[in-house]
Amino acid sequence: MPAHSEYFPWPSYYGHFDFFEQRMRSHNRVRNLENLGDGRYRLTKTDGSVLEVFVCECYSFGAAEYLETTSNLGRLDAIIISSNWCGYTVDAKAECRRDRVGLFDIRDFMAALNRRDFWTYLSDWDQERLRKRGLL
């Protein structure tokens, strides 16, 4: 369910993702960040790996939104929910992890970038939610 738009790719309320870009450009594991438009980014880590990232403001990013995103954009490495008032469902998180796709808010993505297997990173809150549902 989009934050304020019914239309994919659920654009930023402010028309940009400046906060995300600033955080990525200051991260010590990010060598380069290329804005591809419509919330898509190509992020090159300092180890040389390249991640295809989609940033969006989707009020509640669930399994249906994940399917719509990958149907429209193809394979992604990470999906970032950029607003504090937006989030993702535990089912979407579990499905993304199975597909080796990271689903994060910006803070958790910054922590995950320190790992080679970034998609497996879980905050304490995510760990608790996945355990309660028997998904971990």
HUVENDA-V702786 format. One record per backbone hydrogen bond with DSSP energy under -1.0 kcal/mol. CO is the residue of the C=O (numbers start at 1). NH is the residue of the N-H. E is the energy in kcal/mol with one decimal. If there is no record, write none. Layout:
CO|NH|E + CO|NH|E
This chain:
1|59|-1.1 + 1|60|-1.3 + 7|10|-2.0 + 10|57|-1.7 + 12|15|-1.2 + 17|21|-2.4 + 18|22|-2.9 + 19|23|-2.4 + 20|24|-2.5 + 21|25|-2.5 + 22|26|-1.2 + 27|30|-1.5 + 29|46|-2.0 + 32|44|-2.9 + 34|42|-2.3 + 37|40|-1.9 + 39|55|-3.0 + 40|36|-2.7 + 41|53|-2.9 + 42|34|-2.7 + 43|51|-3.3 + 44|31|-2.9 + 44|32|-1.8 + 45|48|-2.1 + 49|45|-3.0 + 51|43|-2.8 + 52|77|-3.0 + 52|78|-1.6 + 53|41|-2.8 + 54|80|-3.0 + 56|82|-2.6 + 57|3|-1.8 + 59|87|-1.4 + 61|89|-2.5 + 62|66|-2.2 + 63|67|-2.3 + 64|68|-2.5 + 65|69|-2.7 + 66|70|-2.5 + 67|71|-2.2 + 68|72|-1.9 + 69|73|-2.8 + 70|74|-1.8 + 77|102|-2.8 + 78|54|-2.2 + 79|104|-2.4 + 80|56|-2.5 + 83|86|-1.1 + 87|61|-2.9 + 89|93|-2.1 + 90|94|-2.3 + 91|95|-2.5 + 92|96|-2.7 + 93|97|-2.3 + 94|98|-2.1 + 95|99|-1.6 + 96|101|-3.0 + 97|100|-1.4 + 102|79|-3.0 + 104|81|-2.9 + 105|109|-2.2 + 106|110|-2.3 + 107|111|-1.5 + 108|112|-2.7 + 109|113|-2.0 + 111|114|-1.5 + 112|115|-2.3 + 117|120|-2.3 + 118|121|-1.7 + 123|127|-2.6 + 124|128|-2.2 + 125|129|-2.2 + 126|130|-2.7 + 127|131|-2.4 + 128|132|-2.4 + 129|133|-1.2 + 130|135|-3.1 + 131|134|-1.5
